[in-house]
Amino acid sequence: MAKVIVVDKAPEKLDLNETVIQMPDFLEHINQFEKSLNRQTLTTVNNLRSIIAAIGADYDEQFSVYRDVNLSKFQGREFNGLKELSEIVLEIFNKYYPRMIDQYIATKIRQRKSSVDTVYFVGPQEKLNVFTDFGFNVAEGQTKRVEARN
């Protein structure tokens, strides 16, 4: 039976039957729009809509950027670099569509190798329900937020 272990930091060495799933930062999607951002330091609804729609297309077919999020409240937010823009995108999903984070984790679970039976999860315990939906056992001691082994 597969198990999930919540850790504060990803292990440096993994066995063949182990993998790490981290909370999303969606930087791979944001990087696709780096040229269209054109060195901007303020968010625009159009840029946010493009990024959010691309993420939605990859992780949740039911998601609609027009129906499920209110991007106007994030218009004109200052950011310095793609990492800060990533934090704004995560804030949008956490506020309006937290299911996207669950869908991201579920996709990573589905994409793991079939031989993997231990997943180290770097994230909050509130997201463990995604793992239990896939039949994972929560490893003993997980409530103590075990430190990654070296």
Contacts in CASP RR format, 6 or more apart in sequence:
PFRMAT RR
TARGET T0000
AUTHOR 0000-0000-0000
METHOD contacts of the structure
MODEL  1
MAKVIVVDKAPEKLDLNETVIQMPDFLEHINQFEKSLNRQTLTTVNNLRS
IIAAIGADYDEQFSVYRDVNLSKFQGREFNGLKELSEIVLEIFNKYYPRM
IDQYIATKIRQRKSSVDTVYFVGPQEKLNVFTDFGFNVAEGQTKRVEARN
1 117 0 8 1.000
1 135 0 8 1.000
1 136 0 8 1.000
1 137 0 8 1.000
2 116 0 8 1.000
2 117 0 8 1.000
2 118 0 8 1.000
2 119 0 8 1.000
2 134 0 8 1.000
2 135 0 8 1.000
2 136 0 8 1.000
2 137 0 8 1.000
3 117 0 8 1.000
3 118 0 8 1.000
3 119 0 8 1.000
3 136 0 8 1.000
3 137 0 8 1.000
3 138 0 8 1.000
3 139 0 8 1.000
4 118 0 8 1.000
4 119 0 8 1.000
4 120 0 8 1.000
4 121 0 8 1.000
4 128 0 8 1.000
4 131 0 8 1.000
4 136 0 8 1.000
4 137 0 8 1.000
4 138 0 8 1.000
4 139 0 8 1.000
4 142 0 8 1.000
5 118 0 8 1.000
5 119 0 8 1.000
5 120 0 8 1.000
5 121 0 8 1.000
5 139 0 8 1.000
5 142 0 8 1.000
5 146 0 8 1.000
6 121 0 8 1.000
6 122 0 8 1.000
6 123 0 8 1.000
6 125 0 8 1.000
6 128 0 8 1.000
6 138 0 8 1.000
6 142 0 8 1.000
6 145 0 8 1.000
6 146 0 8 1.000
7 120 0 8 1.000
7 121 0 8 1.000
7 122 0 8 1.000
7 145 0 8 1.000
7 146 0 8 1.000
7 147 0 8 1.000
7 148 0 8 1.000
8 122 0 8 1.000
8 145 0 8 1.000
8 147 0 8 1.000
8 148 0 8 1.000
9 122 0 8 1.000
9 147 0 8 1.000
9 148 0 8 1.000
10 20 0 8 1.000
10 22 0 8 1.000
10 120 0 8 1.000
10 122 0 8 1.000
10 148 0 8 1.000
11 18 0 8 1.000
11 20 0 8 1.000
11 120 0 8 1.000
11 148 0 8 1.000
11 149 0 8 1.000
11 150 0 8 1.000
12 148 0 8 1.000
12 150 0 8 1.000
13 150 0 8 1.000
14 20 0 8 1.000
14 120 0 8 1.000
15 118 0 8 1.000
16 115 0 8 1.000
17 115 0 8 1.000
17 116 0 8 1.000
17 117 0 8 1.000
17 118 0 8 1.000
18 116 0 8 1.000
18 118 0 8 1.000
18 119 0 8 1.000
18 120 0 8 1.000
19 112 0 8 1.000
19 113 0 8 1.000
19 116 0 8 1.000
19 118 0 8 1.000
19 119 0 8 1.000
19 120 0 8 1.000
20 119 0 8 1.000
20 120 0 8 1.000
20 121 0 8 1.000
20 122 0 8 1.000
21 105 0 8 1.000
21 108 0 8 1.000
21 109 0 8 1.000
21 112 0 8 1.000
21 119 0 8 1.000
21 120 0 8 1.000
21 121 0 8 1.000
21 122 0 8 1.000
22 121 0 8 1.000
22 122 0 8 1.000
22 123 0 8 1.000
23 101 0 8 1.000
23 105 0 8 1.000
23 122 0 8 1.000
23 123 0 8 1.000
23 124 0 8 1.000
23 127 0 8 1.000
24 90 0 8 1.000
24 101 0 8 1.000
24 104 0 8 1.000
24 105 0 8 1.000
25 83 0 8 1.000
25 86 0 8 1.000
25 90 0 8 1.000
26 51 0 8 1.000
26 55 0 8 1.000
26 86 0 8 1.000
26 89 0 8 1.000
26 90 0 8 1.000
26 104 0 8 1.000
27 82 0 8 1.000
27 83 0 8 1.000
27 86 0 8 1.000
29 51 0 8 1.000
29 54 0 8 1.000
29 55 0 8 1.000
29 58 0 8 1.000
30 51 0 8 1.000
30 82 0 8 1.000
30 85 0 8 1.000
30 86 0 8 1.000
30 89 0 8 1.000
31 82 0 8 1.000
32 54 0 8 1.000
33 47 0 8 1.000
33 50 0 8 1.000
33 51 0 8 1.000
33 54 0 8 1.000
34 82 0 8 1.000
36 47 0 8 1.000
36 50 0 8 1.000
37 47 0 8 1.000
37 85 0 8 1.000
40 47 0 8 1.000
41 78 0 8 1.000
41 79 0 8 1.000
41 80 0 8 1.000
42 76 0 8 1.000
42 77 0 8 1.000
42 78 0 8 1.000
42 79 0 8 1.000
43 74 0 8 1.000
43 75 0 8 1.000
43 76 0 8 1.000
43 77 0 8 1.000
43 79 0 8 1.000
43 85 0 8 1.000
43 88 0 8 1.000
44 75 0 8 1.000
44 76 0 8 1.000
45 71 0 8 1.000
45 72 0 8 1.000
45 74 0 8 1.000
45 75 0 8 1.000
48 71 0 8 1.000
48 74 0 8 1.000
48 88 0 8 1.000
48 89 0 8 1.000
48 92 0 8 1.000
49 65 0 8 1.000
49 71 0 8 1.000
51 85 0 8 1.000
51 89 0 8 1.000
52 65 0 8 1.000
52 69 0 8 1.000
52 71 0 8 1.000
52 89 0 8 1.000
52 92 0 8 1.000
52 93 0 8 1.000
53 65 0 8 1.000
55 89 0 8 1.000
55 93 0 8 1.000
55 100 0 8 1.000
56 63 0 8 1.000
56 65 0 8 1.000
56 100 0 8 1.000
58 107 0 8 1.000
59 100 0 8 1.000
59 103 0 8 1.000
59 104 0 8 1.000
59 107 0 8 1.000
60 99 0 8 1.000
60 100 0 8 1.000
60 103 0 8 1.000
63 97 0 8 1.000
63 99 0 8 1.000
63 100 0 8 1.000
65 71 0 8 1.000
68 96 0 8 1.000
68 97 0 8 1.000
69 92 0 8 1.000
69 93 0 8 1.000
69 96 0 8 1.000
69 97 0 8 1.000
70 96 0 8 1.000
71 92 0 8 1.000
74 88 0 8 1.000
74 91 0 8 1.000
74 92 0 8 1.000
77 88 0 8 1.000
79 85 0 8 1.000
79 87 0 8 1.000
79 88 0 8 1.000
90 101 0 8 1.000
93 100 0 8 1.000
93 101 0 8 1.000
94 101 0 8 1.000
101 127 0 8 1.000
102 127 0 8 1.000
102 129 0 8 1.000
102 130 0 8 1.000
105 127 0 8 1.000
105 130 0 8 1.000
105 131 0 8 1.000
106 130 0 8 1.000
106 133 0 8 1.000
106 134 0 8 1.000
109 119 0 8 1.000
109 130 0 8 1.000
109 131 0 8 1.000
109 134 0 8 1.000
109 136 0 8 1.000
112 119 0 8 1.000
119 131 0 8 1.000
119 136 0 8 1.000
120 148 0 8 1.000
121 127 0 8 1.000
121 128 0 8 1.000
121 131 0 8 1.000
125 142 0 8 1.000
125 143 0 8 1.000
125 145 0 8 1.000
128 138 0 8 1.000
128 142 0 8 1.000
131 138 0 8 1.000
132 138 0 8 1.000
139 146 0 8 1.000
END
